[in-house]
Amino acid sequence: MDSVWFGKPRPGSGQPLGLSRDAIVRKAMEMLDADGMQKLSMRKLAAALGAAPMSLYWHVPTKDALIELCLDEIYGEFPLPGPDDDWELAVREMMHSMRRLAHKHPWWIRGIGEFNSIGPKAVAMSDAMLQPMLRAGLSLGGAARSVSTISSFAVGYAIAEVNFTARGGMDSPPPDLAKIADLYREKHPTYVTMLDQPEIWSLEGQFEFGLDCVIDGIKARISALR
């Protein structure tokens, strides 16, 4: 596994004047928020910074390394649980923050799993989430698996939601709902009836329902240990 975090910082002498890794990352994040990963290039980033493209490589060796740095910055936006916070409240706040940040930085949520998340801010968040789970009575392995399971739900939901939002939203029945119903009314009447249920069109409600289900499973695990 290759990662920007495994490399040693370059010496300060000889670096291009007027540039820093922090400035490069900040500008890259602005461009990522505006246009996404596919449209980011080192050449465009250099132009936005008023620098020569090759000067960026003094600070970041590759575009992938730059993305890793940017991804880690987002983990620094998470509110970390306090040392005595209840595990369920901590988990709920963290997952709601994940969903909120997914909408703020769609490129970030889509990059999870594609790029490494082993930067200092990502690790600090993971470590902070383990503490309340351990206090609840789970083993370290059980705490890690619980956090991973809950996070996987939130990430998967947020990716789908971000994609729906990019296509115009899905927080209300689609305008072609009647056409969809006409297609399947005879062969799949239960499915068509389901389309009339108002609760399925609430993205917030669906997220809460799924989060409740996962947390209830963790609660059952904790109760079984007592």
N, C-alpha and C positions, 0 to 999 in steps of 0.2 A: 504494500500500500504506500503510495506516494502522497505527501501532504506538505503544504507550505509550513506547517508547524514543526516539521522535522528539520528544516533548514536553519542555518545560522544567519543572524542578521549581518548584512554587509557592513564593512567599516564606514565610518562617517566621512572620512577623507575621500575626495574624488567624486562624491555624489553631485548630480546636477543641482545648480542653485535654484531656489524657489519652489522646489518640490519636496514632498515628504510622503511616506506611506499613508499617514492619516489623511492627508489632503486628497490623495488618489482614491482612497477607499470612500471618502465622503462623496466625492463627485461621482464615482461609479455607482454608489447607492442611489443618488438622485436620478441618474440615467436609467438604472434598473427599475426604479419605481415608476418612471415615466413610460418606458418602452419595453421592459422585459429583457430576459437574457439573450434572446436570439438577435436582438439589434445592437447589443453592446459589442464593441470591438475596441482593441487597444488604440487603434488609429483615431476613432471617433472620440475616445476618452482623452487622448492626448490633445486633440484639437480643442475640446471643451476646456482643458486646463491651460491652453496656450503654450504647450510644450511640444518638443519633438517626440515622435512615437518611441524611439529607442531609449529615451531618457526614463520612460516608465519602467523599463526592465531592470533598472538599477535597484528599484524598490520592490517590484513584484516579478518573479521569473516568468510567469505564464498567465494567460487569462483564467485558467482554472484556479490557479493560486489566488488570484484576485477575487474570484467568486467565493472561495473558501473564507477569505478575510471578511468579505461583505456578509456572508451568511452568519459568521460568528457575531458580528455587530448586532444582529437582530436579537440573538439570545440575550444580549445585554439589556434589551428593552422589557424583558419579563420581570414582574415583581416577584422577588424571592420570598418564600415562606419564612416566618419568624421561627426562632428556636422552640417555641412552645405552641405553635399553631396546630389546631386539630387537622388530622390528615385529610379528612373529607373536604373541609373548607379549603385547605391548601390545594388539593387536586382540582376542585371546581374552579378556583380562581386561576390556576395555571392553564387549564384547558380553555377557559373563556378568553384568557389572554392570547392563547395560541390562535384561536379563531379570529380575534380582533386583529392580530398582527398579520394573519394570512390575508385579510382584506386590505390592510395597509401596504403590505409588501407581497403581492401575489407571486412574484418570482421566487421569493424565499421558500414558501410552502411547496412550490413545485420542484425546488432543488433539493429538498430533504430526501435522502436516500441515493440521489445521483452524485452528490458531493459529500466529502467527509464532514462530520460534525464533531470534531475533536478539539476545537479551539478552546481557549481558556474560559470564555463566557458560556459556551455550551456545556462544558464540563461543570462549571460552577452551578448552573441551573440544575443539571442532573443530580449533582451531589446534594444540593439543597432539597430536592424533592425526595430523596431517599430517607432523610432524617425523620420526617413525620410518619412515614410508612414503617420505619423500624420501631418508633415509639408505639405504634398501634399493635405491635406484637409479631410482625412478620419477620422471617429470617432475611438476611441480606439478599439472598437469591430470590426469595419471594417478593421482597420489596422492589427489586429491580424488574422482575417480570411483571409486577402489577403496574408500575409506572410505564413500562414499555407497552403494555396492553391498552391502557387508557390513552396514552399518547398516540398509538396507532389508530385508534378510533377517531380521535380529534383531527389528526393529520389527514386521514382518508376522507373524513367528512368535509374538512375545510378545502381540500383540493377540488372535490366535486362542486362545492358551493362556489368557490372562486371561478371555476369554469362555467357554471351556470350563470353567474353574475356577468361574466364577460360576454355571454351570448344574449344578455338582456334581462336576466333574472328569472327566478322560478318561485318567487314568494307569493304567487297567486296562480290560479289556473291559467294555462296557456290559452291564447285566443283560438287555437284550433282544437280545443277540447271536444267539441261536438263532432268534428271530423274523425278524431281518434275513436270516440265512442261508436260511431257508425261503422268503423272498420271491424270492430271486435264484439259488437253487441250479441251476435248470434253464437259465436264459438266460445267467447270468454265473458259471459254476463257478470260473473263475480268481479272480474277486473274492472269492467265498465262501471259497476255500482260503486266500487272503491274510489273511482275518480271523483265522485260527488261528495266524498267525506272532506269537510273543510280542514280538519287537522293535518291532513297530509300535505297541504300547500303552505304550511308555516315552517320556514327554515329554522327559525329560532326554536319552535316547539319540537321539531324533529331532532335537533341537536340536544335539547334538554332530555328528551326521551331516551336517546341512545346513551347519553352520559349517565343518566340514572341507572340504566340497565347494567352498564359496565361497573359502576360503583357498587351496585347491589351485589354483583358477583364478588367483588373484593371484600365487601362486608361479610358475606357468607364464609369466605376463606378465613377471615380474622376471627369470626365467631367460633369456627370449628377448632381453632387453636386454643380456645379458652376452656 
